Structures are given as structure tokens and as C-alpha cells.
């Protein structure tokens, strides 16, 4: 009997070879179970969504487009809230002009808008830090 390990000559060698094959089969079954579990987990809808979103989040063009969409939605919301839903004709025309102006700025200069938002954020952070330091010194003086 040829098995790649030489000829099996007696019962002991046969039992040893059977034990080797059983051990090999168990290892292969564990590897197969692990592979199936990894495949199942990778195909799980939540993991697919998470992996897809992480790919999208690293794409600069998608980030740029998402920023523009967010700015457009925000400007439409603010214009609607500021000018109200039951508008007069002048408010309606004003809202259209304001919407067109904001669309132009958002679509043609989003980098400047992002720069301005970043500067405002830094300003508010520094103001907040100054207030915290002021409050701490007032508490220490009391």
C-alpha cells in the first residue's frame, strides 16, 4: 500500500497512520470552521455597511461631496426657519435670492467656508478655555 510515507507493513503502522490522518482531519475541520465563520462575519450586513462606510470615509472626493450636501441642507433649513413658512412675497423672493447666493458659495467656495467654520470653532474653543480659566481663578480667590 503506497501512501507517500512508505509502505505500511504491520498493524501498528496502520493504527499510527490512522491517528495521523484523524489529527489532520480535525485540524482541517477547525480551519474550515474558522474560514466559514470569517466568511459569515464578513458577509453580515452590519459588517458590510461598516466596511463600506470606512472605505467611503477615507475617499477625499466623497468627503468633499458630503460636506457640500451638508452645507446645502443646512442653508436650506436655516433659510426656511429664519424666513418662516408663511412668507410674504418679499420674504419669498428674499429667500430665493439668499438660497441662490448660498448655493453659489457652497458649490464654488466650500474650502473657504470650511476655513471660516474652522476659525469660528477655534475662536469659540479659545473663548471657552478663557472662561474656564477665569472661573477657576475666581474660585481660587474666594
C-alpha positions as CSV (number, residue, x, y, z in Angstrom):
1,X,0.0,0.0,0.0
2,X,1.6,3.3,-1.1
3,X,0.7,6.4,0.9
4,X,3.6,8.8,0.4
5,X,5.2,7.7,3.7
6,X,6.4,4.4,2.5
7,X,4.6,1.1,2.8
8,X,2.7,0.2,5.9
9,X,4.0,-3.2,7.0
10,X,2.1,-4.0,10.1
11,X,-1.0,-3.3,12.2
12,X,0.9,-0.8,14.5
13,X,2.0,1.3,11.5
14,X,-1.6,1.3,10.2
15,X,-3.0,2.5,13.5
16,X,-0.4,5.2,13.7
17,X,-1.2,6.4,10.2
18,X,-4.9,6.4,11.0
19,X,-4.2,8.5,14.1
20,X,-2.2,10.9,11.9
21,X,-5.0,11.2,9.4
22,X,-7.6,11.7,12.1
23,X,-5.5,14.5,13.6
24,X,-5.0,16.1,10.1
25,X,-8.7,15.8,9.5
26,X,-9.5,17.6,12.8
27,X,-7.1,20.4,12.0
28,X,-8.6,20.8,8.6
29,X,-12.1,20.8,10.1
30,X,-11.1,23.6,12.6
31,X,-9.5,25.6,9.7
32,X,-12.7,25.1,7.7
33,X,-14.9,26.2,10.5
34,X,-12.8,29.2,11.2
35,X,-12.9,30.2,7.5
36,X,-16.7,29.8,7.3
37,X,-17.1,31.9,10.4
38,X,-14.9,34.6,9.0
39,X,-16.8,34.5,5.7
40,X,-20.1,34.7,7.6
41,X,-18.9,37.6,9.7
42,X,-17.6,39.4,6.6
43,X,-21.0,38.9,4.8
44,X,-23.0,40.1,7.8
45,X,-25.0,43.2,6.7
46,X,-23.7,45.4,9.6
47,X,-20.1,44.5,8.8
48,X,-20.7,45.2,5.1
49,X,-22.1,48.5,6.0
50,X,-19.3,49.3,8.4
51,X,-16.6,48.3,5.9
52,X,-18.3,50.3,3.1
53,X,-18.6,53.4,5.3
54,X,-14.9,53.2,6.3
55,X,-14.0,53.0,2.6
56,X,-16.2,56.0,1.8
57,X,-14.9,57.9,4.8
58,X,-11.3,57.8,3.5
59,X,-12.2,59.0,0.0
60,X,-11.5,62.7,-0.3
61,X,-14.0,63.3,-3.1
62,X,-16.8,61.7,-1.1
63,X,-15.9,63.7,1.9
64,X,-15.9,66.9,-0.2
65,X,-19.3,66.0,-1.7
66,X,-20.8,65.1,1.7
67,X,-19.6,68.4,3.0
68,X,-21.3,70.3,0.2
69,X,-24.5,68.3,0.7
70,X,-24.5,69.0,4.4
71,X,-23.9,72.7,3.8
72,X,-26.7,72.9,1.3
73,X,-29.1,71.1,3.6
74,X,-28.1,73.3,6.5
75,X,-28.5,76.5,4.5
76,X,-32.0,75.4,3.2
77,X,-33.0,74.6,6.8
78,X,-31.8,77.9,8.2
79,X,-33.3,80.0,5.4
80,X,-36.6,78.2,5.9
81,X,-36.5,78.7,9.7
82,X,-35.4,82.3,9.5
83,X,-37.8,83.5,6.9
84,X,-40.7,81.3,8.0
85,X,-43.1,79.0,6.2
86,X,-45.9,81.5,5.7
87,X,-44.0,84.1,3.8
88,X,-45.0,87.3,2.1
89,X,-43.9,87.8,-1.5
90,X,-40.8,89.9,-0.4
91,X,-39.7,87.2,2.1
92,X,-40.2,84.6,-0.6
93,X,-38.1,86.5,-3.1
94,X,-35.5,87.2,-0.4
95,X,-35.3,83.5,0.4
96,X,-34.8,82.6,-3.2
97,X,-32.0,85.2,-3.6
98,X,-30.5,84.0,-0.3
99,X,-30.7,80.4,-1.4
100,X,-29.1,81.1,-4.8
101,X,-26.3,83.1,-3.1
102,X,-25.7,80.3,-0.6
103,X,-25.8,77.6,-3.3
104,X,-23.2,79.7,-5.3
105,X,-20.9,80.0,-2.2
106,X,-21.3,76.4,-1.2
107,X,-20.7,75.0,-4.7
108,X,-17.9,77.3,-5.7
109,X,-16.1,78.0,-2.4
110,X,-16.6,75.2,0.1
111,X,-12.9,75.3,1.1
112,X,-13.3,78.9,2.2
113,X,-16.4,78.0,4.1
114,X,-14.6,75.1,5.8
115,X,-11.8,77.5,6.7
116,X,-14.2,80.0,8.2
117,X,-16.0,77.4,10.2
118,X,-12.7,76.1,11.4
119,X,-11.7,79.6,12.5
120,X,-15.0,80.1,14.3
121,X,-14.7,76.8,16.0
122,X,-11.2,77.7,17.2
123,X,-12.4,81.1,18.4
124,X,-15.2,79.6,20.4
125,X,-12.9,77.0,21.9
126,X,-10.4,79.7,22.9
127,X,-13.3,81.7,24.4
128,X,-14.5,78.7,26.3
129,X,-11.0,78.0,27.6
130,X,-10.6,81.6,28.7
131,X,-13.9,81.5,30.5
132,X,-12.9,78.3,32.3
133,X,-9.6,79.8,33.4
134,X,-11.4,83.0,34.5
135,X,-13.9,80.9,36.5
136,X,-11.1,78.8,38.1
137,X,-9.2,82.0,39.2
138,X,-12.4,83.5,40.7
139,X,-12.9,80.3,42.7
140,X,-9.3,80.3,43.9
141,X,-9.6,83.9,45.0
142,X,-12.7,83.3,47.1
